[in-house]
């Protein structure tokens, strides 16, 4: 579903607790605009939501709290300065080549829709 979600929700489709995705605010408008630019290929009622799975209710609550604290920390210049100075990596201090080559993440995509008569 499109639009705001609760900070922590049980997702029936994914069968897990979910929290807002940090990228949803960027990705959702792109998906909606892409649909419009393609002549509403997925219909004018197409909706898009992006969330991150959490291991459980308390993990989800902790994740949301950490996102809030992190957001506040980068919003205020003194704490942002401290983060940049002591906590965050400097440019070029990212993972080494081996870590980049062997790293991974898990992504599950759940989609719900109505089939067109000619769709297989």
C-alpha positions as CSV (number, residue, x, y, z in Angstrom):
1,X,0.0,0.0,0.0
2,X,1.1,3.6,-0.7
3,X,1.4,6.2,2.0
4,X,2.5,6.4,5.6
5,X,2.9,3.4,7.7
6,X,3.2,2.9,11.4
7,X,6.8,2.9,12.6
8,X,6.5,-0.8,13.5
9,X,4.0,-3.1,11.9
10,X,3.4,-6.8,11.4
11,X,3.3,-7.4,7.7
12,X,0.9,-10.2,6.8
13,X,2.3,-10.8,3.4
14,X,5.9,-11.1,4.5
15,X,5.0,-12.7,7.8
16,X,7.4,-10.6,9.8
17,X,7.7,-7.3,11.7
18,X,8.8,-4.4,9.5
19,X,10.1,-0.9,10.0
20,X,10.3,2.0,7.5
21,X,13.1,1.7,4.9
22,X,15.5,4.5,4.9
23,X,15.4,4.6,1.1
24,X,11.5,4.5,0.8
25,X,11.3,8.3,0.6
26,X,13.6,8.3,-2.5
27,X,12.5,5.0,-4.2
28,X,8.7,5.3,-3.9
29,X,8.4,8.6,-6.0
30,X,10.7,7.1,-8.6
31,X,8.5,4.0,-8.9
32,X,5.4,6.1,-9.2
33,X,6.9,8.4,-11.8
34,X,8.3,5.5,-13.8
35,X,4.8,4.0,-13.9
36,X,3.4,7.3,-15.2
37,X,6.1,7.8,-17.8
38,X,5.4,4.3,-19.1
39,X,1.7,5.2,-19.6
40,X,0.6,3.6,-16.4
41,X,1.8,0.1,-17.4
42,X,0.9,-1.2,-14.0
43,X,-2.4,0.9,-13.8
44,X,-3.2,4.3,-12.4
45,X,-4.0,2.7,-9.0
46,X,-0.5,1.1,-8.7
47,X,0.9,1.6,-5.2
48,X,4.4,1.0,-3.8
49,X,5.7,0.5,-0.3
50,X,9.2,-0.3,0.9
51,X,10.0,-1.6,4.3
52,X,12.9,-3.4,6.1
53,X,12.3,-6.7,7.9
54,X,13.1,-6.9,11.6
55,X,13.7,-10.0,13.6
56,X,10.9,-9.4,16.0
57,X,8.8,-6.7,17.7
58,X,11.5,-5.5,20.1
59,X,14.2,-5.5,17.4
60,X,11.8,-3.4,15.3
61,X,11.2,-1.0,18.1
62,X,15.0,-0.7,18.7
63,X,15.6,-0.2,15.0
64,X,13.1,2.6,14.8
65,X,14.6,4.2,18.0
66,X,18.1,4.0,16.5
67,X,16.9,5.5,13.2
68,X,15.4,8.4,15.2
69,X,18.5,9.0,17.3
70,X,20.7,8.8,14.1
71,X,18.4,11.2,12.3
72,X,18.6,13.7,15.1
73,X,22.4,13.2,15.4
74,X,22.9,14.2,11.8
75,X,20.4,17.1,11.9
76,X,22.3,19.1,14.5
77,X,25.7,20.6,13.5
78,X,27.5,19.8,16.8
79,X,26.6,16.1,16.8
80,X,27.1,15.8,13.1
81,X,30.6,17.3,13.5
82,X,31.3,14.7,16.2
83,X,30.1,11.9,14.1
84,X,32.2,13.0,11.1
85,X,35.2,13.5,13.3
86,X,35.1,10.3,15.4
87,X,32.5,7.8,14.3
88,X,32.0,7.7,10.6
89,X,34.6,6.5,8.1
90,X,36.6,9.0,6.1
91,X,36.4,9.0,2.3
92,X,38.4,6.0,1.0
93,X,38.1,4.1,4.3
94,X,35.3,1.8,3.1
95,X,35.5,-1.9,2.9
96,X,38.5,-3.5,1.2
97,X,38.3,-5.2,-2.2
98,X,37.9,-8.7,-0.7
99,X,35.0,-7.6,1.5
100,X,33.3,-5.9,-1.4
101,X,33.7,-9.1,-3.5
102,X,32.5,-11.5,-0.9
103,X,29.8,-9.3,0.8
104,X,26.1,-9.9,0.3
105,X,22.6,-9.0,1.5
106,X,19.3,-10.7,1.4
107,X,16.4,-9.2,-0.4
108,X,12.8,-10.5,-0.6
109,X,10.3,-8.9,-2.9
110,X,6.6,-9.4,-2.3
111,X,4.1,-8.2,-5.0
112,X,0.3,-8.3,-5.0
113,X,-1.7,-7.6,-8.1
114,X,-4.5,-8.5,-10.4
115,X,-3.6,-10.6,-13.5
116,X,-4.7,-9.4,-16.9
117,X,-6.7,-11.9,-19.0
118,X,-3.7,-12.5,-21.4
119,X,-1.0,-12.8,-18.7
120,X,0.5,-16.2,-18.2
